[in-house]
């Protein structure tokens, strides 16, 4: 199957899809209608050749997807909130008046900073601190193997716990719808819910697989950096120093992981690649669930909108997010 460079993300009652030229989000509202927001978008690395260099483009893509992901989640959350306000107004016998669209730039910045801060604290610093308790600081390889194992365990447990909640299960169903829609497109199948349902919900280029690749790449990169530091100074880095070095190398880890993820998508039929991507596919048994036909319709709509086959039906002045 060719790698057609289509990616996506599940959101609240919907799916976001991103093609090389457009970003589109489709969200189902209580009356059954599918709201679609689509806009042209080209990544920085596509616009500037100097940034389209392996590793660098991966680090840029990582930041871009973080920002786009938060924007999209806020968009779907705003729609959900508006629908709740409508239901509340009807229940109380009042007329619902739609509020004017307002800029959410400050909210998005705060959300992004908070998300990154929590992520760094919980999944980056905490594993280092716990690993220090095992007294393996002097062995760079063992230290980073322990830290990487703790990091992966924390992530898997976290994902498993949230999968037990009903609302997250629906998001995971939309995640499955996103994958099935992309698979249908990649093999040239008809873009309908019925045809998308025939495809698997496990995709090698999923962000879940990316997390696992990041963890494994981090073990290698950080083991090398810790060894170089120890050889240069004559002693292993302290916890604070180790955190600073590892954090400064995070763009390299993210960029390298991105390249590996893209390579796995292009060589997915290779026997070695199939073996290496299996852990990521196994984890998707938690992060994706079988979608309903209605959810597949939303995923297909988002995909078509990202390809320019479906236009936005939300007036620009009414969109919850600019």
C-alpha positions as CSV (number, residue, x, y, z in Angstrom):
1,X,0.0,0.0,0.0
2,X,1.4,3.4,-0.8
3,X,2.0,6.0,1.9
4,X,-0.3,8.9,0.8
5,X,0.6,11.1,3.7
6,X,-2.9,11.4,5.2
7,X,-3.1,11.6,9.0
8,X,-5.7,12.4,11.6
9,X,-6.9,12.6,15.1
10,X,-10.1,11.7,17.0
11,X,-11.9,14.6,18.7
12,X,-15.1,15.0,20.7
13,X,-17.8,13.4,18.6
14,X,-15.7,13.7,15.5
15,X,-12.5,13.3,13.5
16,X,-9.8,15.7,12.2
17,X,-8.0,14.8,9.0
18,X,-4.9,16.4,7.6
19,X,-3.7,16.1,4.0
20,X,-0.6,17.9,2.6
21,X,-2.8,20.8,1.6
22,X,-5.8,21.0,4.0
23,X,-6.9,20.3,7.5
24,X,-10.6,19.3,8.0
25,X,-12.6,18.5,11.1
26,X,-16.0,16.8,11.0
27,X,-18.2,16.7,14.1
28,X,-21.6,15.0,14.6
29,X,-24.1,17.1,16.6
30,X,-27.2,15.7,18.4
31,X,-29.7,16.4,15.5
32,X,-27.6,14.0,13.3
33,X,-26.0,16.8,11.2
34,X,-22.3,16.6,10.5
35,X,-20.6,20.0,10.9
36,X,-17.5,20.4,8.7
37,X,-14.7,22.9,9.1
38,X,-12.0,22.8,6.4
39,X,-9.1,25.2,5.6
40,X,-6.0,25.2,3.5
41,X,-2.8,24.5,5.4
42,X,0.8,23.8,4.4
43,X,3.4,22.9,7.0
44,X,6.5,25.1,7.5
45,X,8.8,22.4,6.1
46,X,6.7,22.3,2.9
47,X,6.9,26.0,2.6
48,X,10.6,26.4,3.3
49,X,13.0,24.0,1.7
50,X,15.7,24.7,4.3
51,X,13.4,23.3,6.9
52,X,12.6,20.2,4.9
53,X,15.6,18.3,6.2
54,X,15.3,14.9,7.9
55,X,15.1,15.2,11.8
56,X,14.5,19.0,11.5
57,X,11.2,18.5,9.6
58,X,10.2,15.8,12.1
59,X,10.7,18.2,15.1
60,X,8.7,20.9,13.3
61,X,5.9,18.4,12.4
62,X,5.8,17.3,16.1
63,X,5.2,20.9,17.2
64,X,2.8,21.7,14.4
65,X,0.6,18.6,15.2
66,X,0.6,19.5,18.9
67,X,-0.8,23.0,18.1
68,X,-3.2,21.7,15.5
69,X,-4.4,18.9,17.8
70,X,-5.1,21.3,20.6
71,X,-6.9,23.7,18.3
72,X,-9.0,20.9,16.9
73,X,-9.9,19.6,20.3
74,X,-11.0,23.1,21.4
75,X,-13.1,23.4,18.2
76,X,-14.9,20.1,19.0
77,X,-15.3,21.1,22.7
78,X,-16.8,24.5,21.7
79,X,-19.3,22.7,19.5
80,X,-20.2,20.3,22.2
81,X,-20.6,23.1,24.7
82,X,-22.9,25.0,22.3
83,X,-25.1,22.0,21.9
84,X,-25.4,21.6,25.6
85,X,-26.4,25.2,25.9
86,X,-29.1,24.7,23.3
87,X,-30.4,21.7,25.1
88,X,-30.5,23.6,28.4
89,X,-32.3,26.5,26.8
90,X,-35.0,24.2,25.3
91,X,-35.4,22.4,28.6
92,X,-36.0,25.7,30.4
93,X,-38.3,27.0,27.7
94,X,-36.0,29.7,26.7
95,X,-34.9,30.9,23.2
96,X,-31.3,30.0,22.4
97,X,-29.2,32.9,21.2
98,X,-25.9,31.9,19.6
99,X,-22.9,33.9,20.9
100,X,-20.7,35.7,18.6
101,X,-17.4,34.0,17.6
102,X,-14.5,35.1,19.7
103,X,-10.8,34.5,19.5
104,X,-9.5,31.7,21.6
105,X,-5.8,32.4,21.0
106,X,-5.1,33.0,24.7
107,X,-7.0,29.9,25.7
108,X,-5.1,27.8,23.1
109,X,-1.7,29.1,24.3
110,X,-2.6,28.3,27.9
111,X,-3.9,24.9,26.9
112,X,-0.7,24.1,24.9
113,X,1.6,25.3,27.7
114,X,-0.3,23.4,30.3
115,X,-0.4,20.2,28.2
116,X,3.3,20.3,27.5
117,X,4.2,21.1,31.1
118,X,2.1,18.2,32.4
119,X,3.5,15.9,29.8
120,X,7.1,16.9,30.6
121,X,6.6,16.6,34.3
122,X,4.7,13.3,34.4
123,X,6.2,11.4,31.4
124,X,9.6,12.9,31.2
125,X,10.9,14.1,34.5
126,X,9.2,11.6,36.8
127,X,10.6,8.5,35.1
128,X,14.1,10.0,35.6
129,X,13.5,10.6,39.2
130,X,12.1,7.1,39.8
131,X,15.0,5.6,37.9
132,X,17.5,7.4,40.2
133,X,16.0,5.4,43.1
134,X,17.3,2.1,41.6
135,X,20.9,3.3,41.9
136,X,21.8,2.6,38.2
137,X,23.0,6.2,37.6
138,X,26.5,5.1,36.7
139,X,25.4,2.9,33.9
140,X,24.0,5.0,31.1
141,X,22.4,2.1,29.2
142,X,20.8,0.5,32.3
143,X,19.5,3.9,33.6
144,X,17.8,4.8,30.3
145,X,16.4,1.3,29.9
146,X,14.8,1.5,33.3
147,X,13.6,5.1,32.6
148,X,12.2,4.0,29.2
149,X,10.5,1.0,30.7
150,X,8.9,3.2,33.4
151,X,7.8,5.7,30.8
152,X,6.2,3.1,28.6
153,X,4.5,1.4,31.6
154,X,3.1,4.7,32.8
155,X,1.8,5.5,29.3
156,X,0.1,2.1,28.8
157,X,-1.5,2.2,32.2
158,X,-2.7,5.8,31.6
159,X,-4.3,4.9,28.3
160,X,-5.9,1.7,29.7
161,X,-7.4,3.6,32.6
162,X,-9.0,6.4,30.4
163,X,-10.3,3.7,28.0
164,X,-12.6,2.5,30.8
165,X,-14.6,5.8,30.8
166,X,-17.5,5.9,28.4
167,X,-16.7,9.3,26.8
168,X,-13.1,8.2,26.1
169,X,-14.4,5.0,24.6
170,X,-16.4,7.0,22.1
171,X,-13.3,9.0,21.2
172,X,-11.4,5.8,20.7
173,X,-14.2,4.6,18.4
174,X,-13.7,7.8,16.3
175,X,-10.0,7.0,16.4
176,X,-10.9,3.6,14.8
177,X,-13.1,5.4,12.2
178,X,-10.2,7.6,11.3
179,X,-7.9,4.7,10.7
180,X,-10.5,2.7,8.7
181,X,-11.2,5.8,6.5
182,X,-7.5,6.3,5.8
183,X,-7.0,2.6,4.9
184,X,-9.9,2.8,2.5
185,X,-8.3,5.8,0.8
186,X,-4.8,4.3,0.7
187,X,-6.0,1.2,-1.2
188,X,-8.2,3.2,-3.6
189,X,-11.4,1.8,-2.1
190,X,-14.7,3.6,-2.4
191,X,-15.0,6.3,0.3
192,X,-18.2,5.1,2.0
193,X,-18.9,3.9,5.5
194,X,-19.7,0.4,4.2
195,X,-16.4,0.0,2.4
196,X,-14.4,1.6,5.2
197,X,-15.9,-0.9,7.7
198,X,-14.1,-3.7,5.8
199,X,-10.7,-2.4,6.7
200,X,-8.7,-2.8,9.9
201,X,-8.6,-0.2,12.6
202,X,-4.9,-0.7,13.3
203,X,-2.6,1.6,11.3
204,X,1.2,1.6,11.4
205,X,1.5,5.4,11.2
206,X,-0.8,6.0,14.2
207,X,0.3,8.5,16.9
208,X,0.2,5.6,19.3
209,X,3.0,3.9,17.4
210,X,4.8,7.2,17.4
211,X,4.8,7.3,21.2
212,X,6.4,3.9,21.3
213,X,9.0,4.8,18.7
214,X,9.8,8.0,20.7
215,X,10.3,6.0,23.9
216,X,12.7,3.5,22.1
217,X,14.6,6.3,20.3
218,X,14.9,8.2,23.6
219,X,16.6,5.2,25.2
220,X,19.3,5.1,22.5
221,X,19.9,8.8,22.2
222,X,19.9,9.5,26.0
223,X,22.2,6.5,26.7
224,X,24.7,7.9,24.2
225,X,24.4,11.5,25.6
226,X,24.8,10.2,29.2
227,X,27.8,8.2,28.2
228,X,29.5,11.1,26.5
229,X,28.8,13.3,29.5
230,X,30.3,10.7,31.9
231,X,33.4,10.3,29.7
232,X,33.9,14.1,29.4
233,X,33.5,14.9,33.1
234,X,34.6,11.6,34.8
235,X,31.2,11.2,36.6
236,X,27.6,10.5,35.6
237,X,25.2,13.4,35.3
238,X,23.1,14.4,38.3
239,X,19.3,14.2,38.0
240,X,19.0,17.9,37.3
241,X,21.8,17.8,34.7
242,X,20.4,14.7,33.1
243,X,17.0,16.3,32.8
244,X,18.5,19.4,31.2
245,X,20.5,17.3,28.7
246,X,17.6,15.0,27.8
247,X,15.2,17.9,27.4
248,X,17.6,19.8,25.1
249,X,17.8,16.6,22.9
250,X,14.1,16.2,22.8
251,X,13.8,17.8,19.3
252,X,16.3,15.3,18.0
253,X,14.4,12.4,19.6
254,X,11.1,13.7,18.2
255,X,12.5,14.4,14.7
256,X,14.3,11.0,14.5
257,X,11.1,9.2,15.7
258,X,9.1,11.0,13.0
259,X,11.4,9.8,10.3
260,X,11.2,6.2,11.6
261,X,7.4,6.4,11.7
262,X,7.3,7.7,8.1
263,X,9.7,4.9,7.1
264,X,7.5,2.3,8.8
265,X,4.5,3.5,6.8
266,X,6.4,3.3,3.5
267,X,7.9,-0.2,4.2
268,X,5.0,-1.7,6.1
269,X,5.0,-4.8,3.9
270,X,8.6,-5.6,4.8
271,X,8.9,-8.6,7.1
272,X,11.3,-6.8,9.5
273,X,9.1,-3.7,9.6
274,X,6.0,-5.7,10.3
275,X,7.8,-7.3,13.3
276,X,9.0,-3.9,14.6
277,X,5.6,-2.2,14.4
278,X,3.7,-5.0,16.1
279,X,4.0,-3.4,19.6
280,X,2.4,-0.2,18.3
281,X,-0.4,-2.2,16.6
282,X,-1.0,-4.1,19.8
283,X,-1.3,-0.9,21.8
284,X,-3.9,0.3,19.3
285,X,-6.2,-2.5,20.7
286,X,-6.6,-0.1,23.6
287,X,-6.5,3.3,21.8
288,X,-8.9,2.3,19.1
289,X,-12.4,0.7,19.2
290,X,-14.6,-0.6,16.5
291,X,-16.7,2.4,15.2
292,X,-20.4,2.4,14.3
293,X,-21.5,3.2,10.8
294,X,-22.5,6.7,11.9
295,X,-18.9,7.3,13.2
296,X,-17.4,5.9,10.0
297,X,-19.5,8.4,8.1
298,X,-18.0,11.2,10.1
299,X,-14.5,9.9,9.5
300,X,-15.1,9.6,5.7
301,X,-16.6,13.1,5.7
302,X,-13.5,14.5,7.4
303,X,-11.2,12.7,4.9
304,X,-13.1,13.9,1.9
305,X,-13.0,17.5,3.3
306,X,-9.2,17.2,3.7
307,X,-9.0,16.2,0.1
308,X,-11.2,19.1,-1.1
309,X,-14.1,16.8,-2.0
310,X,-16.3,18.3,0.7
311,X,-16.5,22.0,1.7
312,X,-17.0,23.6,5.1
313,X,-20.7,24.1,6.1
314,X,-19.8,26.3,9.1
315,X,-19.7,30.0,8.1
316,X,-16.3,31.5,8.9
317,X,-17.9,34.1,11.2
318,X,-19.7,31.4,13.1
319,X,-16.9,29.0,13.7
320,X,-16.0,28.5,17.3
321,X,-12.3,28.6,16.5
322,X,-10.8,30.9,13.9
